[in-house]
Amino acid sequence: MKLFQKLMKSFGHSFRGLRYAYRKELSFRMEVWAGLILVVIGYLAWPLRVYEFLFLTLSCCFILALELFNTALERTLERLHPEEHELIGKSKDLASGAVLIGVAFAAIVVIAILLSRAFEI
């Protein structure tokens, strides 16, 4: 029973973090909606194959996970060192770069799906 309570408490922390990110972070909200729209349009425009749907969903989830890490790092660094600092700025830029890589991966997935449909690969 203790394990179940610990698990439920962990889920509570996770959902609270997601709720915070959605309410307070514009970029997270935009990424959530862009991902949902992308998956729905992809599904409605062409019946996606299972692997296409999985790759599209994976890429959207990957972006959201990276954005959560980016936000967590930024909040921590701002708390620890609120004034401008070159290394803190570089750390934030690196975390933002990780999100950009996730977006690039999603773009590649979308392009691959579109090309496979256009040329019936």
C-alpha positions as CSV (number, residue, x, y, z in Angstrom):
1,M,0.0,0.0,0.0
2,K,2.9,2.4,0.7
3,L,4.2,1.9,-2.8
4,F,0.9,2.8,-4.2
5,Q,0.7,6.0,-2.1
6,K,4.2,6.9,-3.2
7,L,3.3,6.3,-6.8
8,M,0.2,8.4,-6.5
9,K,2.2,11.2,-4.9
10,S,4.7,11.1,-7.7
11,F,1.9,11.3,-10.3
12,G,0.6,14.3,-8.4
13,H,3.9,16.1,-8.6
14,S,4.1,15.3,-12.4
15,F,0.6,16.6,-13.1
16,R,1.3,19.7,-11.0
17,G,4.4,20.4,-13.1
18,L,2.5,19.9,-16.4
19,R,-0.3,22.2,-15.2
20,Y,2.3,24.8,-14.2
21,A,4.1,24.6,-17.5
22,Y,0.8,24.9,-19.4
23,R,-0.5,27.8,-17.4
24,K,2.7,29.8,-17.1
25,E,4.8,29.0,-20.2
26,L,3.6,30.3,-23.6
27,S,6.1,28.2,-25.5
28,F,4.8,25.0,-23.8
29,R,1.2,25.9,-24.6
30,M,2.1,26.7,-28.2
31,E,4.0,23.4,-28.5
32,V,1.1,21.4,-27.0
33,W,-1.4,22.9,-29.4
34,A,0.9,22.7,-32.4
35,G,1.5,19.0,-31.7
36,L,-2.1,18.2,-31.2
37,I,-3.1,20.0,-34.4
38,L,-0.3,18.3,-36.3
39,V,-1.3,14.8,-35.2
40,V,-5.0,15.5,-35.8
41,I,-4.5,17.0,-39.3
42,G,-2.1,14.2,-40.2
43,Y,-4.6,11.6,-39.1
44,L,-7.5,13.3,-40.8
45,A,-5.7,14.2,-44.1
46,W,-4.3,10.8,-44.7
47,P,-5.0,7.8,-42.6
48,L,-1.6,7.6,-41.0
49,R,0.2,4.2,-40.8
50,V,0.8,3.0,-37.3
51,Y,4.5,3.8,-37.4
52,E,3.9,7.3,-38.9
53,F,1.4,8.1,-36.1
54,L,4.0,6.8,-33.5
55,F,6.8,8.8,-35.0
56,L,4.7,11.9,-35.2
57,T,3.5,11.5,-31.6
58,L,7.0,10.7,-30.4
59,S,8.4,13.8,-31.9
60,C,5.7,15.9,-30.3
61,C,6.2,14.3,-26.9
62,F,10.0,14.7,-27.3
63,I,9.6,18.5,-27.9
64,L,7.4,18.8,-24.8
65,A,9.8,16.8,-22.6
66,L,12.7,19.0,-23.8
67,E,10.7,22.1,-23.2
68,L,10.0,21.0,-19.6
69,F,13.7,20.4,-19.0
70,N,14.5,23.7,-20.5
71,T,12.0,25.5,-18.3
72,A,13.1,23.7,-15.2
73,L,16.8,24.6,-15.9
74,E,15.9,28.2,-16.6
75,R,13.9,28.6,-13.4
76,T,16.6,27.0,-11.3
77,L,19.4,29.1,-12.8
78,E,17.3,32.3,-12.4
79,R,16.8,31.4,-8.8
80,L,20.4,30.6,-8.1
81,H,21.9,33.5,-10.0
82,P,19.3,36.2,-10.8
83,E,21.7,38.7,-12.3
84,E,23.1,38.4,-15.8
85,H,26.0,36.1,-16.1
86,E,27.7,34.8,-19.3
87,L,27.8,31.1,-18.3
88,I,24.2,31.1,-17.1
89,G,23.2,32.7,-20.4
90,K,25.1,30.0,-22.3
91,S,23.5,27.3,-20.3
92,K,20.1,28.6,-21.1
93,D,21.0,28.9,-24.8
94,L,22.2,25.2,-24.7
95,A,18.9,24.1,-23.2
96,S,17.0,26.1,-25.8
97,G,19.1,24.5,-28.5
98,A,18.0,21.1,-27.3
99,V,14.4,22.1,-27.9
100,L,15.3,23.3,-31.3
101,I,16.8,19.9,-32.1
102,G,13.5,18.3,-31.1
103,V,11.6,20.7,-33.4
104,A,14.0,19.8,-36.2
105,F,13.3,16.1,-35.6
106,A,9.6,16.7,-35.8
107,A,10.0,18.7,-39.0
108,I,12.0,15.8,-40.5
109,V,9.3,13.3,-39.5
110,V,6.6,15.5,-41.1
111,I,8.7,15.9,-44.3
112,A,9.4,12.2,-44.4
113,I,5.7,11.4,-44.1
114,L,4.8,13.9,-46.8
115,L,7.5,12.7,-49.2
116,S,6.5,9.1,-48.6
117,R,2.9,10.0,-49.5
118,A,3.9,12.1,-52.5
119,F,6.1,9.4,-54.0
120,E,4.4,6.4,-52.5
121,I,7.6,5.1,-50.9
